[in-house]
Amino acid sequence: MTHPDVLAPAKLGPITLRNRIIKSATFEGKTPNALVTDELIEFHRRPAAGGVGMSTVAYCAVAPEGRTERGQLWMRPEALPGLRRLTDAIHAEGRRRPRSWGMPGRWRTRSRRDCRRWRRRGRSTR
């Protein structure tokens, strides 16, 4: 049985990674105001510079009530400039940067009632 070369390029859907080494998603704890910081950018830039083929940014909530920690990123207009800087820094090292999107259901930070409005809009919390 042969094994793929982990340093060889790999296809992941429509993109090609430089290699098969991936920094998986972990909550970095580097977003105290739920926005990208220079510290978060450096946290992901360094493995990219060291050769990681893809670095996954931790859980990004789709709404504030979807966070499991108060400091977690959540998608909103004021988050976009920081996310762009993060993406640019990682791409400058020749790497890819996905995000882990989510709505955690019962592990969220706000009340159950807050999340009912998402279900009414057709966005399940399950």
Rosetta constraint file for C-alpha pairs under 8 A:
AtomPair CA 4 CA 8 HARMONIC 7.80 0.50
AtomPair CA 6 CA 19 HARMONIC 6.01 0.50
AtomPair CA 6 CA 20 HARMONIC 4.95 0.50
AtomPair CA 6 CA 21 HARMONIC 6.60 0.50
AtomPair CA 7 CA 18 HARMONIC 7.48 0.50
AtomPair CA 7 CA 19 HARMONIC 4.62 0.50
AtomPair CA 7 CA 20 HARMONIC 6.16 0.50
AtomPair CA 7 CA 21 HARMONIC 7.36 0.50
AtomPair CA 8 CA 18 HARMONIC 6.75 0.50
AtomPair CA 8 CA 19 HARMONIC 4.93 0.50
AtomPair CA 8 CA 20 HARMONIC 6.93 0.50
AtomPair CA 9 CA 16 HARMONIC 6.59 0.50
AtomPair CA 9 CA 17 HARMONIC 5.47 0.50
AtomPair CA 9 CA 18 HARMONIC 4.47 0.50
AtomPair CA 9 CA 19 HARMONIC 4.38 0.50
AtomPair CA 9 CA 20 HARMONIC 6.80 0.50
AtomPair CA 10 CA 16 HARMONIC 5.55 0.50
AtomPair CA 10 CA 17 HARMONIC 5.18 0.50
AtomPair CA 10 CA 18 HARMONIC 6.65 0.50
AtomPair CA 10 CA 19 HARMONIC 5.82 0.50
AtomPair CA 10 CA 20 HARMONIC 6.08 0.50
AtomPair CA 11 CA 15 HARMONIC 5.87 0.50
AtomPair CA 11 CA 16 HARMONIC 4.45 0.50
AtomPair CA 11 CA 17 HARMONIC 6.21 0.50
AtomPair CA 12 CA 16 HARMONIC 6.05 0.50
AtomPair CA 12 CA 17 HARMONIC 7.06 0.50
AtomPair CA 17 CA 53 HARMONIC 5.59 0.50
AtomPair CA 17 CA 54 HARMONIC 7.00 0.50
AtomPair CA 17 CA 95 HARMONIC 7.25 0.50
AtomPair CA 17 CA 96 HARMONIC 7.13 0.50
AtomPair CA 18 CA 53 HARMONIC 5.30 0.50
AtomPair CA 18 CA 94 HARMONIC 7.97 0.50
AtomPair CA 18 CA 95 HARMONIC 7.30 0.50
AtomPair CA 19 CA 52 HARMONIC 7.36 0.50
AtomPair CA 19 CA 53 HARMONIC 5.03 0.50
AtomPair CA 20 CA 53 HARMONIC 6.10 0.50
AtomPair CA 21 CA 52 HARMONIC 5.27 0.50
AtomPair CA 21 CA 53 HARMONIC 5.22 0.50
AtomPair CA 21 CA 54 HARMONIC 6.81 0.50
AtomPair CA 22 CA 52 HARMONIC 5.88 0.50
AtomPair CA 22 CA 53 HARMONIC 5.73 0.50
AtomPair CA 22 CA 54 HARMONIC 4.84 0.50
AtomPair CA 22 CA 55 HARMONIC 5.87 0.50
AtomPair CA 22 CA 56 HARMONIC 7.63 0.50
AtomPair CA 23 CA 47 HARMONIC 7.72 0.50
AtomPair CA 23 CA 52 HARMONIC 6.79 0.50
AtomPair CA 23 CA 54 HARMONIC 6.20 0.50
AtomPair CA 23 CA 55 HARMONIC 4.59 0.50
AtomPair CA 23 CA 56 HARMONIC 6.01 0.50
AtomPair CA 24 CA 55 HARMONIC 6.43 0.50
AtomPair CA 24 CA 56 HARMONIC 5.31 0.50
AtomPair CA 24 CA 57 HARMONIC 7.86 0.50
AtomPair CA 25 CA 55 HARMONIC 7.61 0.50
AtomPair CA 25 CA 56 HARMONIC 4.84 0.50
AtomPair CA 25 CA 57 HARMONIC 5.52 0.50
AtomPair CA 25 CA 58 HARMONIC 4.56 0.50
AtomPair CA 25 CA 59 HARMONIC 7.11 0.50
AtomPair CA 25 CA 100 HARMONIC 6.93 0.50
AtomPair CA 26 CA 56 HARMONIC 8.00 0.50
AtomPair CA 26 CA 57 HARMONIC 7.26 0.50
AtomPair CA 26 CA 58 HARMONIC 4.98 0.50
AtomPair CA 26 CA 59 HARMONIC 7.51 0.50
AtomPair CA 27 CA 58 HARMONIC 5.02 0.50
AtomPair CA 27 CA 59 HARMONIC 6.72 0.50
AtomPair CA 27 CA 72 HARMONIC 7.93 0.50
AtomPair CA 28 CA 40 HARMONIC 7.42 0.50
AtomPair CA 28 CA 58 HARMONIC 6.81 0.50
AtomPair CA 29 CA 71 HARMONIC 7.23 0.50
AtomPair CA 29 CA 72 HARMONIC 7.57 0.50
AtomPair CA 30 CA 36 HARMONIC 7.74 0.50
AtomPair CA 30 CA 37 HARMONIC 6.78 0.50
AtomPair CA 30 CA 39 HARMONIC 6.32 0.50
AtomPair CA 30 CA 40 HARMONIC 5.38 0.50
AtomPair CA 31 CA 35 HARMONIC 5.41 0.50
AtomPair CA 31 CA 36 HARMONIC 5.76 0.50
AtomPair CA 31 CA 37 HARMONIC 6.12 0.50
AtomPair CA 31 CA 40 HARMONIC 7.07 0.50
AtomPair CA 31 CA 71 HARMONIC 5.46 0.50
AtomPair CA 31 CA 72 HARMONIC 6.19 0.50
AtomPair CA 31 CA 73 HARMONIC 6.70 0.50
AtomPair CA 32 CA 70 HARMONIC 7.81 0.50
AtomPair CA 32 CA 71 HARMONIC 4.58 0.50
AtomPair CA 32 CA 72 HARMONIC 7.45 0.50
AtomPair CA 33 CA 70 HARMONIC 7.99 0.50
AtomPair CA 33 CA 71 HARMONIC 5.48 0.50
AtomPair CA 33 CA 72 HARMONIC 7.85 0.50
AtomPair CA 34 CA 70 HARMONIC 7.17 0.50
AtomPair CA 34 CA 71 HARMONIC 4.54 0.50
AtomPair CA 34 CA 72 HARMONIC 4.91 0.50
AtomPair CA 34 CA 73 HARMONIC 4.32 0.50
AtomPair CA 34 CA 74 HARMONIC 6.43 0.50
AtomPair CA 35 CA 71 HARMONIC 7.95 0.50
AtomPair CA 35 CA 72 HARMONIC 7.79 0.50
AtomPair CA 35 CA 73 HARMONIC 5.67 0.50
AtomPair CA 35 CA 74 HARMONIC 7.71 0.50
AtomPair CA 35 CA 79 HARMONIC 5.64 0.50
AtomPair CA 35 CA 82 HARMONIC 6.88 0.50
AtomPair CA 36 CA 40 HARMONIC 6.26 0.50
AtomPair CA 36 CA 41 HARMONIC 7.28 0.50
AtomPair CA 36 CA 73 HARMONIC 7.36 0.50
AtomPair CA 36 CA 79 HARMONIC 7.02 0.50
AtomPair CA 36 CA 82 HARMONIC 4.99 0.50
AtomPair CA 36 CA 83 HARMONIC 6.33 0.50
AtomPair CA 36 CA 86 HARMONIC 7.50 0.50
AtomPair CA 37 CA 41 HARMONIC 6.42 0.50
AtomPair CA 37 CA 82 HARMONIC 7.14 0.50
AtomPair CA 38 CA 42 HARMONIC 6.20 0.50
AtomPair CA 39 CA 43 HARMONIC 6.08 0.50
AtomPair CA 40 CA 44 HARMONIC 6.50 0.50
AtomPair CA 40 CA 86 HARMONIC 7.91 0.50
AtomPair CA 41 CA 45 HARMONIC 5.94 0.50
AtomPair CA 41 CA 85 HARMONIC 7.66 0.50
AtomPair CA 41 CA 86 HARMONIC 5.19 0.50
AtomPair CA 41 CA 89 HARMONIC 7.04 0.50
AtomPair CA 42 CA 46 HARMONIC 5.95 0.50
AtomPair CA 43 CA 47 HARMONIC 7.48 0.50
AtomPair CA 44 CA 48 HARMONIC 6.51 0.50
AtomPair CA 44 CA 55 HARMONIC 6.41 0.50
AtomPair CA 44 CA 57 HARMONIC 7.71 0.50
AtomPair CA 44 CA 90 HARMONIC 6.90 0.50
AtomPair CA 45 CA 49 HARMONIC 6.08 0.50
AtomPair CA 45 CA 89 HARMONIC 6.19 0.50
AtomPair CA 45 CA 90 HARMONIC 5.24 0.50
AtomPair CA 45 CA 93 HARMONIC 7.28 0.50
AtomPair CA 46 CA 50 HARMONIC 6.16 0.50
AtomPair CA 47 CA 51 HARMONIC 6.39 0.50
AtomPair CA 47 CA 52 HARMONIC 5.60 0.50
AtomPair CA 47 CA 55 HARMONIC 7.50 0.50
AtomPair CA 48 CA 52 HARMONIC 4.89 0.50
AtomPair CA 48 CA 53 HARMONIC 6.81 0.50
AtomPair CA 48 CA 54 HARMONIC 7.12 0.50
AtomPair CA 48 CA 55 HARMONIC 6.89 0.50
AtomPair CA 48 CA 90 HARMONIC 6.27 0.50
AtomPair CA 48 CA 93 HARMONIC 5.89 0.50
AtomPair CA 48 CA 94 HARMONIC 7.48 0.50
AtomPair CA 48 CA 95 HARMONIC 5.98 0.50
AtomPair CA 49 CA 93 HARMONIC 5.39 0.50
AtomPair CA 52 CA 95 HARMONIC 7.31 0.50
AtomPair CA 53 CA 95 HARMONIC 5.55 0.50
AtomPair CA 53 CA 96 HARMONIC 6.75 0.50
AtomPair CA 54 CA 95 HARMONIC 5.65 0.50
AtomPair CA 54 CA 96 HARMONIC 4.80 0.50
AtomPair CA 54 CA 97 HARMONIC 5.82 0.50
AtomPair CA 54 CA 98 HARMONIC 7.69 0.50
AtomPair CA 55 CA 95 HARMONIC 7.61 0.50
AtomPair CA 55 CA 96 HARMONIC 6.56 0.50
AtomPair CA 55 CA 97 HARMONIC 5.25 0.50
AtomPair CA 55 CA 98 HARMONIC 7.00 0.50
AtomPair CA 56 CA 97 HARMONIC 5.60 0.50
AtomPair CA 56 CA 98 HARMONIC 5.12 0.50
AtomPair CA 56 CA 99 HARMONIC 5.68 0.50
AtomPair CA 56 CA 100 HARMONIC 7.00 0.50
AtomPair CA 57 CA 97 HARMONIC 6.95 0.50
AtomPair CA 57 CA 98 HARMONIC 6.41 0.50
AtomPair CA 57 CA 99 HARMONIC 4.94 0.50
AtomPair CA 57 CA 100 HARMONIC 6.42 0.50
AtomPair CA 58 CA 99 HARMONIC 6.48 0.50
AtomPair CA 58 CA 100 HARMONIC 5.71 0.50
AtomPair CA 59 CA 72 HARMONIC 7.26 0.50
AtomPair CA 59 CA 73 HARMONIC 7.28 0.50
AtomPair CA 59 CA 99 HARMONIC 6.86 0.50
AtomPair CA 59 CA 100 HARMONIC 4.66 0.50
AtomPair CA 59 CA 101 HARMONIC 5.70 0.50
AtomPair CA 59 CA 102 HARMONIC 6.61 0.50
AtomPair CA 60 CA 67 HARMONIC 7.78 0.50
AtomPair CA 60 CA 72 HARMONIC 6.69 0.50
AtomPair CA 60 CA 73 HARMONIC 4.99 0.50
AtomPair CA 60 CA 74 HARMONIC 5.24 0.50
AtomPair CA 60 CA 75 HARMONIC 6.92 0.50
AtomPair CA 60 CA 99 HARMONIC 6.70 0.50
AtomPair CA 60 CA 100 HARMONIC 5.82 0.50
AtomPair CA 60 CA 101 HARMONIC 4.89 0.50
AtomPair CA 60 CA 102 HARMONIC 6.31 0.50
AtomPair CA 61 CA 66 HARMONIC 5.30 0.50
AtomPair CA 61 CA 67 HARMONIC 5.45 0.50
AtomPair CA 61 CA 72 HARMONIC 7.32 0.50
AtomPair CA 61 CA 73 HARMONIC 6.23 0.50
AtomPair CA 61 CA 74 HARMONIC 4.41 0.50
AtomPair CA 61 CA 75 HARMONIC 6.40 0.50
AtomPair CA 61 CA 101 HARMONIC 5.90 0.50
AtomPair CA 61 CA 102 HARMONIC 5.21 0.50
AtomPair CA 61 CA 103 HARMONIC 5.99 0.50
AtomPair CA 62 CA 66 HARMONIC 6.43 0.50
AtomPair CA 62 CA 74 HARMONIC 5.65 0.50
AtomPair CA 62 CA 75 HARMONIC 5.41 0.50
AtomPair CA 62 CA 101 HARMONIC 6.78 0.50
AtomPair CA 62 CA 102 HARMONIC 6.25 0.50
AtomPair CA 62 CA 103 HARMONIC 6.46 0.50
AtomPair CA 63 CA 67 HARMONIC 7.27 0.50
AtomPair CA 63 CA 74 HARMONIC 5.71 0.50
AtomPair CA 63 CA 75 HARMONIC 6.38 0.50
AtomPair CA 63 CA 76 HARMONIC 7.84 0.50
AtomPair CA 63 CA 103 HARMONIC 7.82 0.50
AtomPair CA 64 CA 74 HARMONIC 5.94 0.50
AtomPair CA 65 CA 108 HARMONIC 6.34 0.50
AtomPair CA 65 CA 109 HARMONIC 5.99 0.50
AtomPair CA 65 CA 110 HARMONIC 5.17 0.50
AtomPair CA 65 CA 111 HARMONIC 7.88 0.50
AtomPair CA 65 CA 114 HARMONIC 6.84 0.50
AtomPair CA 65 CA 115 HARMONIC 6.97 0.50
AtomPair CA 66 CA 74 HARMONIC 7.98 0.50
AtomPair CA 66 CA 102 HARMONIC 7.36 0.50
AtomPair CA 66 CA 103 HARMONIC 4.95 0.50
AtomPair CA 66 CA 104 HARMONIC 6.03 0.50
AtomPair CA 66 CA 105 HARMONIC 7.47 0.50
AtomPair CA 66 CA 108 HARMONIC 5.20 0.50
AtomPair CA 66 CA 109 HARMONIC 6.77 0.50
AtomPair CA 66 CA 110 HARMONIC 7.55 0.50
AtomPair CA 66 CA 115 HARMONIC 7.90 0.50
AtomPair CA 67 CA 72 HARMONIC 6.06 0.50
AtomPair CA 67 CA 73 HARMONIC 7.71 0.50
AtomPair CA 67 CA 74 HARMONIC 7.20 0.50
AtomPair CA 67 CA 103 HARMONIC 7.40 0.50
AtomPair CA 67 CA 104 HARMONIC 7.32 0.50
AtomPair CA 67 CA 108 HARMONIC 5.39 0.50
AtomPair CA 67 CA 109 HARMONIC 5.73 0.50
AtomPair CA 68 CA 72 HARMONIC 7.25 0.50
AtomPair CA 68 CA 104 HARMONIC 7.07 0.50
AtomPair CA 68 CA 107 HARMONIC 5.89 0.50
AtomPair CA 68 CA 108 HARMONIC 4.64 0.50
AtomPair CA 68 CA 109 HARMONIC 5.28 0.50
AtomPair CA 69 CA 108 HARMONIC 7.85 0.50
AtomPair CA 69 CA 109 HARMONIC 6.57 0.50
AtomPair CA 70 CA 109 HARMONIC 7.17 0.50
AtomPair CA 73 CA 79 HARMONIC 7.89 0.50
AtomPair CA 74 CA 79 HARMONIC 7.50 0.50
AtomPair CA 75 CA 79 HARMONIC 6.26 0.50
AtomPair CA 75 CA 80 HARMONIC 7.73 0.50
AtomPair CA 76 CA 80 HARMONIC 7.01 0.50
AtomPair CA 79 CA 83 HARMONIC 6.28 0.50
AtomPair CA 80 CA 84 HARMONIC 6.04 0.50
AtomPair CA 81 CA 85 HARMONIC 6.31 0.50
AtomPair CA 82 CA 86 HARMONIC 6.17 0.50
AtomPair CA 83 CA 87 HARMONIC 6.08 0.50
AtomPair CA 84 CA 88 HARMONIC 6.03 0.50
AtomPair CA 85 CA 89 HARMONIC 6.10 0.50
AtomPair CA 86 CA 90 HARMONIC 6.35 0.50
AtomPair CA 87 CA 91 HARMONIC 5.99 0.50
AtomPair CA 87 CA 97 HARMONIC 6.51 0.50
AtomPair CA 88 CA 92 HARMONIC 5.94 0.50
AtomPair CA 89 CA 93 HARMONIC 6.86 0.50
AtomPair CA 90 CA 94 HARMONIC 6.81 0.50
AtomPair CA 90 CA 95 HARMONIC 5.72 0.50
AtomPair CA 90 CA 96 HARMONIC 6.77 0.50
AtomPair CA 90 CA 97 HARMONIC 6.81 0.50
AtomPair CA 91 CA 95 HARMONIC 5.05 0.50
AtomPair CA 91 CA 96 HARMONIC 6.20 0.50
AtomPair CA 91 CA 97 HARMONIC 7.70 0.50
AtomPair CA 103 CA 108 HARMONIC 7.63 0.50
AtomPair CA 103 CA 125 HARMONIC 5.93 0.50
AtomPair CA 103 CA 126 HARMONIC 7.90 0.50
AtomPair CA 104 CA 108 HARMONIC 5.58 0.50
AtomPair CA 104 CA 125 HARMONIC 6.70 0.50
AtomPair CA 104 CA 126 HARMONIC 7.50 0.50
AtomPair CA 105 CA 115 HARMONIC 8.00 0.50
AtomPair CA 105 CA 125 HARMONIC 4.78 0.50
AtomPair CA 105 CA 126 HARMONIC 5.62 0.50
AtomPair CA 106 CA 112 HARMONIC 7.60 0.50
AtomPair CA 110 CA 114 HARMONIC 6.60 0.50
AtomPair CA 110 CA 115 HARMONIC 7.93 0.50
AtomPair CA 111 CA 115 HARMONIC 7.14 0.50
AtomPair CA 112 CA 116 HARMONIC 6.55 0.50
AtomPair CA 113 CA 117 HARMONIC 7.33 0.50
AtomPair CA 114 CA 118 HARMONIC 7.86 0.50
AtomPair CA 115 CA 119 HARMONIC 6.94 0.50
AtomPair CA 115 CA 125 HARMONIC 7.05 0.50
AtomPair CA 116 CA 120 HARMONIC 6.39 0.50
AtomPair CA 117 CA 121 HARMONIC 6.36 0.50
AtomPair CA 118 CA 122 HARMONIC 6.43 0.50
AtomPair CA 118 CA 123 HARMONIC 4.99 0.50
AtomPair CA 118 CA 124 HARMONIC 6.45 0.50
AtomPair CA 118 CA 125 HARMONIC 7.28 0.50
AtomPair CA 119 CA 123 HARMONIC 4.79 0.50
AtomPair CA 119 CA 124 HARMONIC 4.81 0.50
AtomPair CA 119 CA 125 HARMONIC 6.78 0.50
